[in-house]
Amino acid sequence: MSTTENAPEVAPKEAAEDRLDVLLSRIHELTAADEAPSANMPALPAEVNDSVPSTTALPAARTSLESEPMSDQRDSQGAWFPSEPDDLRSAGLTDSEVEDLLLKILNARSEASGRDLSDQAKLPFRLVDPLLQQMKQDQMVAHRGASVMNDYIYQLTNKGRERAKKLSEHCTYFGSAPVMLDHYIDSVAKQTMADQHPSEEDLHRAFDDLLIDKRMLLRLGPAINSGRGLFLYGAPGNGKTSIAERVTKAFGEYVWIPRALGIDGEIMRLYDPSMHEPAPEEDFEGLLDNRKIDNRWVRIRRPTIVVGGELTMDSLEVTLNTATNVSEAPVQLKSNCGTLVIDDFGRQRMTTDELLNRWIVPLEKRYDFLNLASGKKIQVPFDQLIIFSTNLEPRDLVDDAFLRRIPYKIEVGDPEEPAFRELFQIMAPIIGVEYNQSALEYLIATHYKAVSRPMRCCQPRDLLLQIKNYCHYVKQPALMTNESLDFAVENYFAVM
């Protein structure tokens, strides 16, 4: 039979399927009572009849965005948090950007429900759902089946798969929807360390697990309060790095940062699990959660990022992964609202002049300039406490012009004998070695005073570990004796 003869039989079937799709779509939107209406929601048809309705159009996609300030939402403790966007415009996104992201997510996952897609993009379902409906009408996606709560399982059509492939060739990123750079800058201003003024009680709380001299705390207090850079210098092993790592605890405990930034179509990752410690909020126990937090942001403990001899100039600039076309934020951007520790300063693979010249303006102006892969230059906040930790003399490393921009230079000296003794008493039970006062007297008299050996804060821990390992090997109880201390000293100070 010819195609012309079959046409009258196929047309009613196609019309019936079209009417069924329209009815399902209408039921879906009328019964979605749990989701608030959105400005992007397509208008419902006035009635459903036998004719196939024309395509329901969303508002025209925006080609440009005007920066809108973020709302100043505060929790019960007065801390700022990012609030859920009311629409895509307030989120700093266009319809096309979100649709492209959804296509790449589906391309990676084969199929997913609408709510799974919104969870992956970290956007409210009420903003994603109308876009998915439009994408279905545009034949980019199709319904694989129904899901719970008036949702559907979506999969790519051939047309959508081709589009997703082209998008992935340009950029493979399909994570959280990016946050506008302006919104990030605004968030740093709302969480800046400059507004934090730690008190003496805050410092004692931050250093409660360290045995630290009160005079040292008195010197550290004003330096930390200033929120500017400082030098920690002195002999190795006296706790400069330990001090630097605990400074952040004196400030507010948590900050919010975007998972990724969107800058003129480029994606820059900011959240780094290797440097940032996530601090999820406690589960809401009430019937309704009215906090409406923007899930494109993640709450972390105020960052403390330590870089040492591995630091290079590339670490201070935006780096582009050419395989994915996704950029990585530099360490100073990741440490905003926290502390950046340059450990072993002077031992990096670049000269100190190169490092200091790179930061001499940011330290003065509190902002930095970064070059993107596209050639665009952007201004970003430089809002962190920078600590240079070194066992070299600062004056031998830098000139007076830079020292002027680091207003505090604090020497971390050797511990006095009473503090040295107390360190042994504290560390012995922690390491698992039985403390012996007479053996400690023998150690100090024989191996320190007799040979004029300087005492260092790290030595009690290191010597006790030597004793523990020795006693385990010879299958003896781990305790401080003259013999075990002689063995530890012989190993530890062999070339010192």
TAPENOR-V991745 format. One record per pair of residues at least 6 apart in sequence whose C-alpha atoms are under 6 Angstrom apart, sorted by the first residue. I is the first residue (numbers start at 1). GAP is how many residues later the second one is. If there is no record, write none. Layout:
i=I gap=GAP
i=I gap=GAP
//
This chain:
i=28 gap=122
i=35 gap=91
i=41 gap=89
i=42 gap=16
i=61 gap=34
i=62 gap=32
i=73 gap=7
i=73 gap=8
i=74 gap=6
i=82 gap=211
i=82 gap=212
i=83 gap=209
i=83 gap=210
i=83 gap=211
i=84 gap=208
i=84 gap=209
i=84 gap=210
i=85 gap=6
i=92 gap=88
i=101 gap=73
i=103 gap=61
i=104 gap=60
i=104 gap=70
i=105 gap=69
i=111 gap=43
i=111 gap=44
i=112 gap=41
i=112 gap=42
i=113 gap=39
i=113 gap=40
i=113 gap=41
i=115 gap=10
i=118 gap=7
i=121 gap=55
i=121 gap=56
i=122 gap=54
i=122 gap=173
i=122 gap=174
i=135 gap=6
i=136 gap=6
i=140 gap=17
i=140 gap=19
i=140 gap=20
i=141 gap=14
i=141 gap=15
i=141 gap=16
i=142 gap=12
i=142 gap=13
i=143 gap=10
i=143 gap=11
i=144 gap=9
i=144 gap=10
i=145 gap=7
i=145 gap=8
i=146 gap=6
i=146 gap=7
i=171 gap=153
i=171 gap=154
i=172 gap=152
i=176 gap=120
i=178 gap=82
i=178 gap=83
i=178 gap=84
i=179 gap=82
i=179 gap=83
i=180 gap=81
i=180 gap=82
i=192 gap=145
i=193 gap=144
i=194 gap=33
i=197 gap=28
i=198 gap=27
i=198 gap=52
i=202 gap=48
i=203 gap=47
i=206 gap=40
i=206 gap=43
i=206 gap=44
i=223 gap=185
i=227 gap=158
i=228 gap=157
i=229 gap=156
i=229 gap=157
i=229 gap=158
i=229 gap=177
i=230 gap=157
i=230 gap=176
i=230 gap=178
i=230 gap=179
i=231 gap=156
i=231 gap=157
i=231 gap=178
i=231 gap=179
i=232 gap=157
i=232 gap=178
i=232 gap=179
i=233 gap=156
i=233 gap=157
i=233 gap=158
i=233 gap=178
i=233 gap=179
i=234 gap=157
i=234 gap=177
i=234 gap=178
i=234 gap=179
i=235 gap=156
i=236 gap=155
i=237 gap=219
i=237 gap=220
i=237 gap=221
i=238 gap=218
i=238 gap=219
i=253 gap=48
i=253 gap=49
i=254 gap=46
i=254 gap=47
i=254 gap=48
i=255 gap=44
i=255 gap=45
i=255 gap=47
i=256 gap=42
i=256 gap=43
i=257 gap=40
i=257 gap=41
i=258 gap=39
i=259 gap=11
i=259 gap=12
i=259 gap=38
i=260 gap=8
i=260 gap=9
i=260 gap=10
i=261 gap=6
i=261 gap=7
i=267 gap=59
i=268 gap=59
i=268 gap=60
i=269 gap=59
i=269 gap=60
i=270 gap=59
i=277 gap=23
i=277 gap=24
i=278 gap=21
i=278 gap=22
i=279 gap=20
i=279 gap=21
i=302 gap=36
i=303 gap=32
i=303 gap=35
i=304 gap=34
i=304 gap=35
i=304 gap=36
i=305 gap=35
i=306 gap=35
i=307 gap=35
i=307 gap=36
i=308 gap=34
i=308 gap=35
i=308 gap=36
i=309 gap=38
i=309 gap=39
i=311 gap=37
i=315 gap=15
i=316 gap=14
i=317 gap=13
i=318 gap=10
i=318 gap=11
i=318 gap=12
i=319 gap=8
i=319 gap=9
i=320 gap=6
i=320 gap=7
i=336 gap=47
i=336 gap=48
i=337 gap=46
i=337 gap=47
i=338 gap=46
i=339 gap=45
i=339 gap=46
i=339 gap=47
i=340 gap=46
i=341 gap=45
i=341 gap=46
i=342 gap=46
i=343 gap=46
i=344 gap=45
i=344 gap=46
i=345 gap=44
i=345 gap=45
i=346 gap=6
i=362 gap=6
i=366 gap=16
i=367 gap=13
i=367 gap=14
i=367 gap=15
i=368 gap=11
i=368 gap=12
i=368 gap=14
i=369 gap=9
i=369 gap=10
i=370 gap=7
i=370 gap=8
i=371 gap=6
i=414 gap=42
i=424 gap=36
i=428 gap=7
i=433 gap=45
i=433 gap=46
i=434 gap=45
i=435 gap=45
i=436 gap=44
i=439 gap=42
i=439 gap=43
i=463 gap=25
i=466 gap=22
i=467 gap=17
i=468 gap=10
i=471 gap=7
//
